Amino acid sequence: MYLEFRHLRSIRAIHEQGGLARAAGVLNVTQSALSHQVKALEEQVGMQLFLRKSKPLKLSKAGHKLLALAEKVLPQVDTLEQDFSDLISGKSGRMHIAIECHACFEWLFPVLEEFRKSWGDVDVDIRPGLAFDALPALQREEVDLVISSDPEDLDGVEFIPLFDYEPTFVCSTSHPLAGKAFIEAEDFRDELLITYPVEKSRLDVFTQFLTPARVEPKGMRQVELTAVIMLLVASGRGVSVLPDWVLAEEKYGHDFVAKPLTKNGLTRRLYAAVRESEVEAEYIRDFVFITRDRQAEE
């Protein structure tokens, strides 16, 4: 037996409307065309689908079996059609995020909280485990957006600027370097540098500052949480270099001082890397807008 969705829709409409004429109007077909469709379907089934002498028109046992199938299948088909429509229009989709910058959680969570209010149908997830393989994962479609400060020339990938930030030196208020107007690379030679647990090649303080000057700190300590880094710094257990958005958080108190790296400071830019085919997706564009807007306010 060969069934089409239109057959199921016709059975359901005739049952709900109680006759061919009204069902034809609902289905936007002629009564003659609907009658021929039912007759052809009955020939396939080998049984009548309606009790034709009844008014309103009633389903036979065979007709009820098709109606049960229609009521099970058609809502799923309608949902799928709506899902496809939303995907095409950009109202829904998937935005799995990988983060190359460890401190990005500080600003990302508030952005996502605002984002979900407008894009509740977008499947949002954060994939921190892919931090060191994020861009290849983007190309393999394992993730959909990568937060990165290191744009690369990659086939099929576009880097959308989000905002600029300043890697900033922090130490306790009683630290000998607290009185300096700005920090130089040589100042780190006698310091214990507290960083996130990532490779040096992923840390701005090394790539943009210490490595070009051929300077190594006296020692290093890796700490997972920003709050713990700030606690250790404020306690005089070491120094750190953190993005300026972290230091803007009042929750970390005031027992530290912040100083620029070099006289003019360092400026870095954060990007959202996405596949070129999805750059124009409305929810991607809105994510970028919300991020820029929130950073402009701070």
C-alpha positions, 0 to 999 in steps of 0.5 A: 500500500502506498500512502502519502501525507495528503491521504492522511490529511484527507482522512482526518479532514473528512472525519473532522468535517463530517463530509466531502464538501466541507473537507474539500473546502478545508483542504483547498481542493475540489470535492470531485478531486477529493472523492477520486482520491478517497476512491483510489485509496480504498482500492489500495486498501481493498475496503471502504474507508467510510460508511457512505449512508451515514450522515454525517459521514463516518469512518469504517473500521479501516478508516479509523485505523488510518485516522489513528495513523494520521493523528500520530504522524501528522503532528510530527510532520507539522512540527518538523515542517515548523522546525525546518521553517525556523531553521531557514528563517534563523529563528532556531538552530544550534550554537555550541560554543568553544572558548579559547580564552579561559577568562571569557566565562566572566562576560559570556554567562551574562551575555547568554542569559540575555540571549536566551530571552530572545532565542529560547529555541536555539540549542546553546551549549558550552564545550570547554573541553575543546579549548585547545582544538576549537577551530578544527572542531568548528570546521568539523561542525562539532561546535558552531562558534569559537571565542578566540583572540587569535584569528587565523586564515582558515578555509570556510571560517570567518572571525567577527570582531567582538570587542577590544580588551587590555591585558592588565597587571595586578598585584596586592596593594602592598606589593613593591610594584604597586607604586609603579605607573606601568609595568615592564617585562623586566619587572617579572623576573623576580615574580611568581606569576599566577595564570590559568592552567593553559599553555604559554602560547595561549596567554597574552602575557607571554605571547604579547609581552614576555616572550618578545622581551625574552623574559621569564618569571621567577616561577609560575602557579596555575589556578583554575578559578579567577576568584582564587587567582584574585584571592592569592594576588590580594594576599601577596602570594604572587602577581597576575595578568588578567583581562580588564573585564575581569578587574571591572568586577566589584566582587573581587574587592579592592585589595589589589592594584591594576597597572598597564603593561608598558607605558601605553598599555596593550590592546587585544581584540576578541573574536567570534569565529563562525563558519562562513555559511552561518555568518548571516544567521539571525541568532549569531548576529544577535549574539554578536550585537548583545556582546558588543552592547554589553561591553560598550556599557561597561 
